[in-house]
Amino acid sequence: MNQEQLNVESIEEELRNFPQYDLFKFTLEEWNRIFARFTEFLGHQNEKIRELAVEKIVAAIWSESSQKYRQDNFVPEAIAQRIAPILSAIAYQENQTPGLVEDFCYNAQRLPRYDNYHELILQWLNDLAENKQCESLSAETILTCQIRFDFYGCIWKEAQLNLLAALDHPHPSVRASAAQKIGEFYKDGDPDMPPINEIMQLIKDKEIERPGIAGPFFWPISFDFQNIQQSYETQIDVCQWILDILENRKSSAPNLKLKHFGVSIDFQAHQFLCHNPSHIQHLIKIGRFDIAVAAATEWQGKIEALESILIDLGNTNDPETVRLASWHLAYYYHRLHPKGEEMNFVKLISELADIDIFLNFSSDSKTPFAAIIYPKDDNKLMNNQTAWRWINKIFPESVRGKVVPSTWDNYNLENEVTYRYQYGCIQFRGSVEQKEWQNVTIADYGNFWNPIKLLELPN
C-alpha cells in the first residue's frame, strides 16, 4: 500500500470517527479547528473523502449548536458566521469538482428547522442562481436544491401550485425533487394536503407518461404509509399502484442519484410485493424478473408457495436471476436448482451419512463463501451435537478464528441464533430453546476456505 493510499485511509478514519450525534464537549477554539480541518478536505482529490467531509461538516454544525443544551456555559458560534465560510468553500470547490453543492444540500436538509439554517442556505442558493458564480451548476441543478429548502414555500398552501407544475418540468431532477417534497408534506402531516389517493393517482399517471417521480414521492411516506392513508380515511392498494406503474410505464426510469432522492419505485416494489405469490407471478409475466427475484428472496426463510416460483426464476436466461433463485433455494428450501448447479452457483454434497451440505458460489469463485447444512430428512431436526460435529469438520477454529464479541453475538430470536468469528459467522435456525436445528448456515469472510477438501472428498 503506497503513502497516498495510507493517507486516504487515515483521513477516512478521522472523518468516520466524528459521530453524527456526539456527546463530546469542545471549546469554541476546538470547534473552529474541527471546521477548518473538515473544510480543508472539501478540496481533496478523493471523491469519497469529499463526500465524507460534506456529511461530517453538516453533523458538526448540528453538534456544535446542540452543545448549548449539554453545557450550560457554552455559547456556539452564531449560525450565520459559522455557515458562511462553509458555503463559500463549497461554492468555490464546486467549480473544481462538480457535485459538491448537491451533496451538501442533500445532507443539510436534515438540519433542524427551528434555527435559520434553511433560510441561510436558501438565500445562498438564490445568490448562486442570480450571480452564476459556479459555472458547473446548471439552473436546473440549483432549482432542484432550492426546492429542498422550501423555495416554493414551507406549507402546502404556499407551495402547491409551483410543486404540481414542477412535476412536468423537462429536467428529471427537478421533477423528482418536487415529487419528493410533496411526499414530505404528507409525511409531516400538513393539514391542507389533498386526499392522498388523488395525489397518488396523479403521480401514477405522470409516472407512466414520463418516469422518475413515483419513487421520490413514495419514499418519504413508505415507512408510515398505513398510518398516513388512515389519517385521510382512505384505503389504497399500494401493490396494485406499483404494478400498474411497472406494467404500463412508457420508458424506464431516469438514472437519478439514489442518495439524493431515496430509492426508485422499482426498488421499493419488491418490499411491498414480496408477500404475495400472485404479485410475483405478475412481475414474471410482464418481464420484470429482477424485481420478481428480489421479491421472492426478500423473506429470509421458507415460504411454501414461493418454491415453485423460485424454480421458475432459476430457469430464466438472466445469470443474476439464476444465481439469486438458486442460492435462496439452497439457503432455505433444501433444494438444488439444476441450472444453478450447471452455472456453478450452487453445489450439493449428498454423499454424507446424516446430512446434506449446499455450497453457494459467486460467478467467478472456485471456493464457496457459504455452506448450508441440512439433516437428510426434512421432517427431523438436527441435534446440536450433530451440527457442531459437522461445523468443526468443514469450518474448524483454525479457519473461522476466535469468537468476536459484539452486540450481534448470540442474539436470540425464537428460531435463530448467530455466532460471529474473526473470519466468518455461523447461523442456526430451528428451536433455540431445544437446540435442534432445521439448518445451519456458515458464511466465510473471504478466507478462501474449501470445505470439500476439509471433508476429504474428491473435487
N, C-alpha and C positions, 0 to 999 in steps of 0.2 A: 504494500500500500504506500503510495507516494505522499509527500508532505501536503500537497493540495487536498488529497482525499482525507487525510488526518484532520486538516483544518476545517474542512466542511463538516465532518462528523462531530468535531469538538463544538462548533458553533450550533449545529442542530441540537446537540445535547444541552447546551446552555439555554437555548430558546425553549426547548420542550420542558425543561425543569422549572420554568416560570409558570406557576399554576394559574388556572383560569379564575378560580375564586380563592385567593390565598388569604391566610390569616396572619401573614407576617406584617410587621410594623416597621416602616422605613422612615427616615428623616426626609425632609424636603430635598436636601442635597443628594441623598441616595436615590430618590426618585428621579431627580434631574439626570443623574448618571445613567440610570436604567433607560430612560427615554433616549438619551443621546446615543447609548450603545445600540439599542434596538433600531433607531432611525438610521444609524450607520449601515446596518445590514440591508436596508432597502435597496442599496446600490450594489449588493453582492452579485457576482456573475451566476451563481447557482440559483435556479428558479425556486427550488424547494425552500431555500433559506429566505428568499424574498417573501414567499407566501407565509412562512412561519413568522417572519418579522412583523408582517401586517397583522396576523392573528394575535400575536403577543402584545403588540402596541395597543390594540383595542382592549385586550384583557387588562393591561396595565393602567389604561385610562380609567376603566371602571374600578379597578382595585384601589388606585390612589384615592379616587373620590370617595369610595366607601370606607376608607380607613378612618374618616372622621367619626364614623359610628362605632368603631372599635377602639378608638383612642381619643379621649375627651379633649386633650390639649393639642391635637394635630389639626393644622389648617392646610389643606391641599392647595396646590397652585390653582388659581382661577381657571375655570374651564376654557374660556376664550384664549387665555395666554398659553395654556398647556397645548391646546389643539392646533393653534395657528402654525407653529413651526412644523408640526407633523404634516398638516395639509400642504404646506409649501414644499416639503421634501417629497411627498407623494406626487404632486403635480410636476415637479422637476424630473423625478425619476421616470414618470410615465413616458416622457419623450425618449428615454434611453431604452426602457424595457416596457413596452405597451402591455396593458392589462392590470397594472397596479391599482388604478382608480377603481375599477370594477371589483377587484378583490377587497379593497378597503371598504367600499360601500356595502358589499355583502356582509362583511364581519361587523361593521359599525352600526348596521340597522338594529343590532341586538342591544346597543347601549340604551340605558333606561330613558324613557320619555319625560320623566319628571324633572330632569335637568335639560339644559337647552342644547345638548349635543346635536339633535336632529336639525334644529333651526340653523345652527352654525354650519353644519355640513351641507344643508340645502343651499344656503347662501353661497358657499364655496362653489358648489356645482353650478349655480346660476351664473356666478362670475366666470367660471370656466367656459360656459356656453357663450357668454357675451364677449369675453376677451379673446377666446380662441388661442390661449397660450399653450395648449397641449395639441400639437399638430397630429398626434396619433389618435386623438379622441374624436370620433365622429359625433355628429349631433344626435344620432340615434342611440349611441352608447351613453351619452350624457343624459338623454331623456330616460333611458332605462334606469339609470341610477337615481335620477330625480324622483321618479315615481316611487321608489323605495322610501324616500324621505318626504312623502306627502306633498309632492309638487302640486297635485290637483286638490289637495285638502285632506284633513285628518279625520273627517267624518263622511259618511256616505252621502248625505245631503249635498255637501260641497263637491264631492269628487265624482259622483255617479255619471254625469253626462260625459265628462272627459275620459273616464276609465272605460266606459262602454264604447265610446268612439275609438279608443286606442286598441280595442280588440280587433279592429280592422286595419291597423297600421301596417304599412308594407314591410316593416322590419320585424323579424321573428322575436328578437329580444324585447322590443317594446311591447308587442302583443303579450308575450309571456309575463313580463313584469306587471302589466295591467291585470291580467288574469290572476296572478298570484296575489296582488293587492286586494282584489275582490274577495278571494278566498280568505284572506286575513281579516277582512271586515266581518265575515261570518264567524270566523274563529274567535274574534274579540267581542262578539255579541253586540254589534252596533244595532240599536233598536229600530232603525229605519230601513233595514235591509228588506228587499222584496222576498216573497216566499222562495225558499231555496230551490224548490222543484222548477220554478220558472227560469231561474238563472242557469240551472243545470241543463235544461232543455236548450237554452240559448248557447251555452258553451258547447254542448254536443253538436248542434247544428253547425256552428262555426268551425269546430274541430274537424268535422267531416269534410268541409269545403277546403279548409286551409289549416293543416295540423300545427300543433305546437303550443296550445293553450290549455288543454284539458289537464295535463299533468301538473303544471304550475298552479292552476286553480284548485285542484283537488288535494294537492299535497298538504296545505295548511289545515284542512278540515278532516283529512282522512283518519287521524288518530282519535278524533272525538266525533265521528260522523253520526253515530246513533243519537247522541245527546243533541247535536245541532239540529238534525231533522225533526226530532221530537219537539224541540222548542218552537218549531214552525208548524207543529201539528200536521205533519205530512209523512207519508211512507214512500220512500223511493227505492226501487230495485236497482241498487248501485251496480250489481253484477251485470244486469241487462244493459244498463247505461254504458258500461265499459265494453261489453260485447258488441253493442250497436256501433260504437266508435271504431273498434278494431276491424269489424267486418265491412263497414261502409266508407271508411276514410279514403279519400281520393288519391292520397300520396302518403309517403312515410313522414314521420315527424322530423323537424329540423334538428340538427346536432347542436343543441344548446349546452352550455356549461352546467352540468348537473348540480354542482355545489352551489350555483347561483340561483337555481330555480327548483330545487328539490329533485325528485326523480320523475321520469316520464310516466305517462299513463300506461305505457307498455310494461314498464317495470312494476308499477303498482298493481297491475292486473292480476299477476299470479298470487298475490297476497289475498285478494278478495275471491278469486275463483278456485282456490285450492281445495275447498271443502266439498265441492260438488262435481262428481264424475261427469255429469251431462255437460257442464260448462267446459270441462277439459276436452271432452269429445268434440264439442263445438269448435274449440280452438284448433283441434286437429283438422276438422272439416274445412275450415277457412284457411288452412295452411300455416297457422302460427304455431309451428312446432316448438319454437324457442320458448314461448310463454307456456305452452301446454306442458312441456317437460319441467319447467320451473314450478308450475302449479302442482304437478303430480309428485314432485320431490320436496315440496315445501315442508310437509309434516315429517318429522324425524321419528318414524315408526311405521308399523304395518297397518294399512287400510285395505281390507279385502277387496273392496270394489275397485281399487286402483290397480290391482295386479295385472289384469288383462290390458289395461290402458298402457302401463309401463312396458309391457311386452310389445305392444303395437309400436310405441315410440322407439323402442330399441331396434325395430326393423326398418326405420326410415333411412334415408341416404345421407343424413347430416351426421358427421362423426361426433360432434359435440352432443347432439341429442342421444346418440347411441351410448356415448360414454356415461352421461348423467343417468339415463334409464338403467343401464347395466349395473352401475355402481349402487344405485338405490335398491335394486332387486337383491344385490348381494348383501348390502348393509342390513336390510330389514325383512326380506322375504324368503331367505334361504333358497334363492333361485338363481341359477346360472343362465344368462342370456346367451344363446348361441352366437349371435352376431357380435356381441360384446367380447366373447371369447375369441372369435375369429379375428377381431381387430386388436387383440391383445390389451383390452381394457380390464378384463377380469380373468381369473383362473380359479378352478376348483380343485382342491386336494381332497379326493374322496376315498383314498385307499387306506385311511387310518381306521382303527378299530371302532372307536366310540364317538368320534366327532367328524365333522366336515370343516374345512378351512377354505374360505374365499380370500383371494388376494386381489386388491384393486391397484391398477397401474395407471399412470399418466401415459399419454400417447407415445412419448419418447423415452420412457424409463424401462430399464431392464430389471430393476428391483422395485418391489412394491413400497408404497408408503402407508398402506393399511391392510390389516388382516382381520377377518371376522370369523370367530369360532362358534359353531352351532353344535348342539347334540344331534346325533344321527336322526333321532325320532323327534319330530316337531311337537309331538304330544307329551314329551317328557322334558323336564327341566334338567339342566346340568348342575351338579352339586359343586360347591366351592372348591373342594379338594381336586376334582377333575379339572375344573377351569384353571386353577393355578399350576397344576402339573403340566398342562399344555402351554400355558403362558410362559412358564420357565424354560420350556424346550425351545419355543420359537422367538421369545423376547426376553432372554435372561438378563440378569442385572448387569452383566458385562456389556450388554447392548443398550439397555434402557437407562442405565446410570442410577444415581441416587434419587430418593424421593425429594421433590421440590415443594416445600411448604408454601401454600398460598390459600387465599380465601376460597378457591375453587376445589381444593383437595377434599375429597371425602364429603362433598356437599350431598346431602341425602334428599332425594325425592322418594316417592313411594316405590318407584320401579327403576331407579337409575342411580348409580354411584360412579364417580370418576376418581382415578388416582393419577397424579402427574409426576413425571420423572424428568431428569435432565434432557433426555433425548426422545421423549415420546410420552404418550398417555395411554391408559387402559380404562375403558368404559364398560361397565357391567349393566345389563338390562335384564330385569326379571323381578324377583322378590328380594328387596334389600333386607327385609326383616329375617327371612328364612335363608338368605344367601344361596338362592337357587336361581339359575340364570337361563333366559331364553337364548341369549347370545352374548359374546364378549368381543368388543372391537378394540384393536390395537392400532394406534396411529404413530407412525415414526416421523421424527422431525428432521429428516434428511440425513440420517446416519448410514444410508446405503446398506441397509440390513437385508439379509437373504434368508428368510425362514425356510425355504426349500433346502438350502444347504445345511441349516441347523437341524432339520429333521432327517438329514442324511438320505434324502430322496433324490432320484435322478432328475436333472433339469429337463 
